[in-house]
Amino acid sequence: MNVEATRFRVKKGKSERVDEWLAFLNDNMKDVLLTLEGEKMYVETIFREHLNGEEFLYWFSVQGEGGQEVEQSEHWIDKKHLEFWDECIDETFQPIDLTTEVVMIPQKVRNSMN
Protein backbone atom coordinates (compact mmCIF):
# COMPACT_ATOMS: atom_id res chain seq x y z
CA MET A 1 0.00 0.00 0.00
CA ASN A 2 1.27 3.46 -0.92
CA VAL A 3 0.14 6.44 1.18
CA GLU A 4 1.23 9.84 -0.06
CA ALA A 5 0.50 13.54 -0.07
CA THR A 6 2.06 15.79 -2.70
CA ARG A 7 1.97 19.56 -3.19
CA PHE A 8 1.69 21.10 -6.68
CA ARG A 9 1.69 24.80 -7.58
CA VAL A 10 -1.07 26.22 -9.74
CA LYS A 11 -0.02 28.40 -12.68
CA LYS A 12 -0.59 32.12 -12.20
CA GLY A 13 -3.98 33.23 -13.53
CA LYS A 14 -5.48 29.72 -13.50
CA SER A 15 -7.49 29.90 -10.29
CA GLU A 16 -10.83 30.11 -12.13
CA ARG A 17 -9.90 27.09 -14.26
CA VAL A 18 -9.04 25.22 -11.07
CA ASP A 19 -12.55 26.11 -9.82
CA GLU A 20 -13.94 24.56 -13.01
CA TRP A 21 -11.65 21.52 -12.71
CA LEU A 22 -12.67 20.74 -9.14
CA ALA A 23 -16.34 21.33 -9.97
CA PHE A 24 -15.95 18.99 -12.96
CA LEU A 25 -14.59 16.24 -10.71
CA ASN A 26 -17.33 16.76 -8.11
CA ASP A 27 -20.07 16.93 -10.75
CA ASN A 28 -18.88 13.70 -12.39
CA MET A 29 -18.06 11.76 -9.23
CA LYS A 30 -19.81 8.58 -10.39
CA ASP A 31 -17.43 8.29 -13.38
CA VAL A 32 -14.45 9.49 -11.34
CA LEU A 33 -14.98 6.67 -8.85
CA LEU A 34 -15.15 4.12 -11.66
CA THR A 35 -11.68 5.07 -12.85
CA LEU A 36 -10.15 4.63 -9.40
CA GLU A 37 -10.63 0.87 -9.42
CA GLY A 38 -8.17 0.30 -12.28
CA GLU A 39 -5.65 2.49 -10.47
CA LYS A 40 -6.16 0.48 -7.25
CA MET A 41 -6.82 3.87 -5.69
CA TYR A 42 -8.65 3.40 -2.40
CA VAL A 43 -8.67 7.05 -1.33
CA GLU A 44 -7.86 10.15 -3.36
CA THR A 45 -8.49 13.62 -2.02
CA ILE A 46 -7.52 17.04 -3.39
CA PHE A 47 -6.86 19.92 -1.00
CA ARG A 48 -6.43 23.56 -2.01
CA GLU A 49 -4.32 26.25 -0.37
CA HIS A 50 -3.57 29.91 -0.99
CA LEU A 51 -0.26 30.89 0.61
CA ASN A 52 1.83 34.06 0.19
CA GLY A 53 0.11 35.01 -3.06
CA GLU A 54 0.45 31.55 -4.61
CA GLU A 55 -2.04 28.74 -5.02
CA PHE A 56 -1.34 25.08 -4.39
CA LEU A 57 -3.18 21.82 -4.79
CA TYR A 58 -2.35 18.83 -2.61
CA TRP A 59 -3.13 15.27 -3.59
CA PHE A 60 -3.57 12.79 -0.74
CA SER A 61 -3.92 9.16 -1.74
CA VAL A 62 -3.98 5.61 -0.46
CA GLN A 63 -3.23 3.27 -3.32
CA GLY A 64 -2.62 -0.44 -3.72
CA GLU A 65 0.37 -1.86 -5.54
CA GLY A 66 0.32 -2.39 -9.31
CA GLY A 67 -2.49 -0.04 -10.26
CA GLN A 68 -2.82 1.57 -13.66
CA GLU A 69 -1.35 5.07 -14.06
CA VAL A 70 -3.94 7.73 -14.86
CA GLU A 71 -1.94 8.59 -18.01
CA GLN A 72 -2.61 5.06 -19.32
CA SER A 73 -6.37 5.35 -18.94
CA GLU A 74 -8.64 5.58 -21.97
CA HIS A 75 -11.61 6.76 -19.89
CA TRP A 76 -13.00 10.15 -20.94
CA ILE A 77 -12.99 11.45 -17.37
CA ASP A 78 -9.25 10.80 -17.01
CA LYS A 79 -8.50 12.42 -20.36
CA LYS A 80 -10.40 15.57 -19.32
CA HIS A 81 -8.72 15.50 -15.88
CA LEU A 82 -5.29 15.44 -17.55
CA GLU A 83 -6.28 18.34 -19.84
CA PHE A 84 -7.06 20.42 -16.74
CA TRP A 85 -3.80 19.24 -15.16
CA ASP A 86 -1.73 20.35 -18.17
CA GLU A 87 -3.48 23.72 -18.23
CA CYS A 88 -3.37 24.45 -14.50
CA ILE A 89 -0.38 22.76 -12.83
CA ASP A 90 2.93 24.63 -12.96
CA GLU A 91 5.46 22.10 -14.26
CA THR A 92 8.35 24.48 -13.45
CA PHE A 93 7.65 23.94 -9.73
CA GLN A 94 9.17 20.80 -8.26
CA PRO A 95 6.29 18.90 -6.60
CA ILE A 96 6.81 18.42 -2.88
CA ASP A 97 6.12 14.99 -1.42
CA LEU A 98 5.23 15.29 2.23
CA THR A 99 6.87 12.71 4.48
CA THR A 100 4.55 9.97 5.71
CA GLU A 101 5.12 9.54 9.43
CA VAL A 102 2.09 7.60 10.69
CA VAL A 103 -0.56 5.64 8.80
CA MET A 104 -3.69 4.95 10.82
CA ILE A 105 -5.88 2.51 8.93
CA PRO A 106 -7.71 -0.14 10.97
CA GLN A 107 -6.84 -3.72 10.03
CA LYS A 108 -10.39 -4.53 8.88
CA VAL A 109 -10.18 -1.61 6.43
CA ARG A 110 -6.69 -2.67 5.29
CA ASN A 111 -8.01 -6.19 4.70
CA SER A 112 -10.62 -4.83 2.31
CA MET A 113 -7.89 -3.05 0.33
CA ASN A 114 -6.62 -6.23 -1.29
Backbone as CSV, one residue per row, in Angstrom:
resi,resn,N_x,N_y,N_z,CA_x,CA_y,CA_z,C_x,C_y,C_z
1,MET,0.843,-1.172,0.000,0.000,0.000,0.000,0.893,1.241,0.000
2,ASN,0.523,2.214,-0.800,1.273,3.458,-0.924,0.387,4.611,-0.425
3,VAL,0.854,5.290,0.618,0.137,6.435,1.177,0.990,7.661,0.926
4,GLU,0.425,8.648,0.236,1.227,9.835,-0.062,0.381,11.095,-0.120
5,ALA,1.079,12.206,0.090,0.505,13.538,-0.072,1.555,14.375,-0.794
6,THR,1.128,15.030,-1.869,2.056,15.791,-2.699,1.475,17.164,-2.986
7,ARG,2.354,18.166,-2.972,1.970,19.560,-3.189,2.396,19.983,-4.601
8,PHE,1.450,20.591,-5.333,1.693,21.100,-6.678,1.291,22.572,-6.718
9,ARG,2.039,23.382,-7.452,1.693,24.799,-7.581,0.820,25.000,-8.817
10,VAL,-0.177,25.850,-8.643,-1.070,26.220,-9.736,-0.422,27.364,-10.516
11,LYS,-0.540,27.318,-11.830,-0.020,28.397,-12.676,-0.740,29.701,-12.340
12,LYS,-0.004,30.799,-12.426,-0.593,32.124,-12.204,-1.757,32.330,-13.178
13,GLY,-2.836,32.911,-12.687,-3.983,33.231,-13.530,-4.897,32.057,-13.826
14,LYS,-4.669,30.907,-13.195,-5.475,29.717,-13.499,-6.449,29.331,-12.383
15,SER,-6.631,30.214,-11.427,-7.490,29.895,-10.292,-8.936,29.595,-10.719
16,GLU,-9.468,30.363,-11.661,-10.833,30.113,-12.125,-10.940,28.775,-12.847
17,ARG,-9.900,28.406,-13.589,-9.898,27.091,-14.259,-9.812,25.971,-13.230
18,VAL,-9.084,26.211,-12.143,-9.042,25.217,-11.071,-10.434,25.072,-10.470
19,ASP,-11.157,26.179,-10.285,-12.546,26.110,-9.822,-13.355,25.186,-10.728
20,GLU,-13.200,25.378,-12.038,-13.935,24.563,-13.015,-13.505,23.104,-12.935
21,TRP,-12.205,22.870,-12.790,-11.655,21.520,-12.708,-12.229,20.765,-11.502
22,LEU,-12.177,21.397,-10.351,-12.668,20.742,-9.144,-14.177,20.535,-9.209
23,ALA,-14.895,21.492,-9.776,-16.337,21.325,-9.973,-16.617,20.174,-10.934
24,PHE,-15.818,20.084,-11.991,-15.954,18.987,-12.955,-15.810,17.632,-12.255
25,LEU,-14.790,17.501,-11.421,-14.586,16.241,-10.712,-15.756,15.951,-9.773
26,ASN,-16.194,16.948,-9.019,-17.330,16.758,-8.112,-18.618,16.447,-8.858
27,ASP,-18.846,17.126,-9.977,-20.075,16.932,-10.752,-20.125,15.584,-11.466
28,ASN,-18.964,14.973,-11.682,-18.884,13.695,-12.393,-18.337,12.590,-11.493
29,MET,-18.640,12.670,-10.210,-18.057,11.757,-9.231,-18.340,10.288,-9.543
30,LYS,-19.497,9.983,-10.072,-19.808,8.581,-10.389,-18.767,8.016,-11.357
31,ASP,-18.442,8.745,-12.408,-17.434,8.292,-13.376,-16.026,8.361,-12.796
32,VAL,-15.760,9.383,-11.983,-14.448,9.495,-11.337,-14.184,8.242,-10.504
33,LEU,-15.153,7.834,-9.717,-14.975,6.672,-8.851,-14.764,5.388,-9.644
34,LEU,-15.371,5.295,-10.810,-15.154,4.120,-11.660,-13.699,4.001,-12.093
35,THR,-13.070,5.112,-12.370,-11.682,5.067,-12.852,-10.693,4.689,-11.750
36,LEU,-11.068,4.907,-10.500,-10.151,4.634,-9.396,-9.876,3.142,-9.226
37,GLU,-10.826,2.311,-9.594,-10.634,0.865,-9.422,-9.441,0.353,-10.203
38,GLY,-9.303,0.750,-11.463,-8.173,0.305,-12.281,-6.845,0.803,-11.750
39,GLU,-6.868,1.920,-11.050,-5.655,2.492,-10.468,-5.339,1.874,-9.104
40,LYS,-6.257,1.013,-8.609,-6.159,0.479,-7.245,-6.047,1.625,-6.235
41,MET,-6.803,2.678,-6.531,-6.816,3.866,-5.692,-7.971,3.736,-4.696
42,TYR,-7.637,3.586,-3.423,-8.647,3.400,-2.397,-9.175,4.729,-1.887
43,VAL,-8.291,5.715,-1.792,-8.671,7.054,-1.334,-7.869,8.053,-2.155
44,GLU,-8.547,9.043,-2.696,-7.856,10.147,-3.364,-8.610,11.423,-3.017
45,THR,-7.892,12.371,-2.461,-8.491,13.622,-2.025,-7.613,14.770,-2.490
46,ILE,-8.240,15.846,-2.952,-7.516,17.035,-3.385,-7.806,18.158,-2.395
47,PHE,-6.744,18.768,-1.893,-6.857,19.925,-1.005,-6.340,21.141,-1.746
48,ARG,-6.816,22.304,-1.360,-6.427,23.558,-2.009,-5.929,24.534,-0.956
49,GLU,-4.874,25.280,-1.305,-4.317,26.249,-0.371,-3.867,27.491,-1.118
50,HIS,-4.118,28.643,-0.521,-3.571,29.914,-0.991,-2.568,30.362,0.068
51,LEU,-1.316,30.583,-0.338,-0.262,30.892,0.605,0.705,31.892,-0.015
52,ASN,0.870,33.041,0.639,1.826,34.059,0.188,1.644,34.433,-1.285
53,GLY,0.399,34.582,-1.695,0.106,35.006,-3.056,0.185,33.904,-4.097
54,GLU,0.406,32.666,-3.676,0.448,31.546,-4.611,-0.645,30.549,-4.242
55,GLU,-1.002,29.738,-5.233,-2.045,28.736,-5.018,-1.445,27.356,-5.206
56,PHE,-1.850,26.438,-4.340,-1.339,25.076,-4.387,-2.487,24.086,-4.299
57,LEU,-2.287,22.955,-4.943,-3.184,21.818,-4.786,-2.366,20.684,-4.185
58,TYR,-2.978,19.987,-3.248,-2.350,18.829,-2.614,-3.165,17.592,-2.957
59,TRP,-2.489,16.553,-3.362,-3.133,15.268,-3.588,-2.757,14.347,-2.438
60,PHE,-3.774,13.815,-1.760,-3.571,12.791,-0.741,-4.163,11.507,-1.280
61,SER,-3.405,10.415,-1.204,-3.925,9.161,-1.737,-3.458,7.960,-0.932
62,VAL,-4.304,6.940,-0.968,-3.985,5.615,-0.456,-4.235,4.679,-1.628
63,GLN,-3.168,4.041,-2.085,-3.234,3.266,-3.318,-2.583,1.903,-3.126
64,GLY,-3.194,0.894,-3.736,-2.616,-0.439,-3.719,-1.488,-0.542,-4.723
65,GLU,-0.758,-1.631,-4.641,0.369,-1.862,-5.544,-0.118,-2.327,-6.923
66,GLY,0.579,-1.889,-7.958,0.325,-2.387,-9.308,-0.862,-1.797,-10.026
67,GLY,-1.364,-0.672,-9.583,-2.492,-0.042,-10.255,-2.077,0.660,-11.535
68,GLN,-3.037,0.881,-12.397,-2.816,1.573,-13.661,-2.545,3.055,-13.399
69,GLU,-1.601,3.623,-14.135,-1.347,5.067,-14.056,-2.475,5.804,-14.770
70,VAL,-2.851,6.959,-14.255,-3.936,7.732,-14.857,-3.622,8.070,-16.317
71,GLU,-2.347,8.262,-16.628,-1.945,8.588,-18.006,-2.199,7.437,-18.977
72,GLN,-2.362,6.225,-18.475,-2.613,5.059,-19.319,-4.104,4.834,-19.573
73,SER,-4.931,5.550,-18.854,-6.371,5.347,-18.940,-6.932,5.866,-20.259
74,GLU,-7.913,5.147,-20.776,-8.636,5.575,-21.970,-10.003,6.178,-21.611
75,HIS,-10.318,6.245,-20.336,-11.612,6.755,-19.891,-11.693,8.264,-20.135
76,TRP,-12.838,8.725,-20.601,-13.002,10.146,-20.945,-12.762,11.054,-19.743
77,ILE,-13.143,10.605,-18.556,-12.989,11.454,-17.371,-11.510,11.695,-17.067
78,ASP,-10.687,10.650,-17.250,-9.248,10.801,-17.014,-8.598,11.687,-18.064
79,LYS,-9.049,11.571,-19.294,-8.503,12.421,-20.361,-8.796,13.898,-20.074
80,LYS,-10.025,14.188,-19.650,-10.401,15.566,-19.315,-9.639,16.045,-18.080
81,HIS,-9.479,15.176,-17.095,-8.723,15.497,-15.883,-7.287,15.884,-16.248
82,LEU,-6.662,15.139,-17.139,-5.289,15.438,-17.553,-5.197,16.725,-18.372
83,GLU,-6.247,17.050,-19.124,-6.278,18.335,-19.839,-6.247,19.491,-18.832
84,PHE,-7.074,19.395,-17.793,-7.060,20.416,-16.743,-5.688,20.478,-16.081
85,TRP,-5.120,19.311,-15.792,-3.795,19.239,-15.159,-2.778,20.016,-15.996
86,ASP,-2.709,19.697,-17.281,-1.734,20.350,-18.168,-1.931,21.860,-18.212
87,GLU,-3.176,22.288,-18.158,-3.475,23.715,-18.226,-3.192,24.445,-16.907
88,CYS,-3.374,23.755,-15.793,-3.375,24.448,-14.497,-2.158,24.206,-13.610
89,ILE,-1.490,23.080,-13.739,-0.383,22.759,-12.833,0.925,23.293,-13.405
90,ASP,1.660,24.017,-12.581,2.932,24.634,-12.960,4.036,23.582,-12.947
91,GLU,4.439,23.148,-14.135,5.463,22.104,-14.262,6.866,22.624,-13.942
92,THR,7.028,23.944,-13.806,8.351,24.480,-13.447,8.596,24.383,-11.938
93,PHE,7.548,24.087,-11.189,7.650,23.945,-9.730,7.859,22.474,-9.403
94,GLN,8.909,22.182,-8.667,9.169,20.798,-8.260,8.113,20.372,-7.242
95,PRO,7.293,19.354,-7.561,6.291,18.895,-6.597,6.956,18.498,-5.278
96,ILE,6.273,18.735,-4.196,6.810,18.424,-2.877,6.023,17.256,-2.294
97,ASP,6.720,16.138,-2.085,6.117,14.989,-1.425,6.281,15.157,0.075
98,LEU,5.164,15.208,0.777,5.226,15.287,2.228,5.668,13.935,2.769
99,THR,6.352,13.935,3.894,6.866,12.708,4.484,5.771,12.020,5.290
100,THR,5.518,10.759,4.969,4.546,9.969,5.711,5.191,9.524,7.015
101,GLU,4.578,9.880,8.114,5.116,9.539,9.434,4.290,8.463,10.134
102,VAL,2.977,8.552,10.024,2.093,7.604,10.694,0.930,7.312,9.756
103,VAL,0.596,6.037,9.587,-0.564,5.636,8.796,-1.530,4.928,9.738
104,MET,-2.702,5.504,9.906,-3.693,4.948,10.821,-4.879,4.428,10.032
105,ILE,-4.801,3.181,9.655,-5.879,2.513,8.934,-6.177,1.221,9.692
106,PRO,-7.374,1.078,10.238,-7.706,-0.138,10.969,-7.508,-1.394,10.102
107,GLN,-7.144,-2.481,10.758,-6.840,-3.721,10.034,-8.013,-4.194,9.179
108,LYS,-9.244,-4.054,9.678,-10.387,-4.534,8.884,-10.532,-3.704,7.593
109,VAL,-10.159,-2.424,7.640,-10.184,-1.610,6.431,-9.032,-2.017,5.519
110,ARG,-7.844,-2.211,6.084,-6.687,-2.673,5.290,-7.010,-3.989,4.597
111,ASN,-7.679,-4.898,5.292,-8.011,-6.195,4.697,-8.895,-6.044,3.473
112,SER,-9.743,-5.037,3.454,-10.623,-4.828,2.310,-9.907,-4.147,1.148
113,MET,-8.657,-3.723,1.360,-7.889,-3.050,0.328,-6.998,-4.019,-0.452
114,ASN,-7.404,-5.243,-0.542,-6.615,-6.234,-1.285,-7.215,-6.542,-2.624
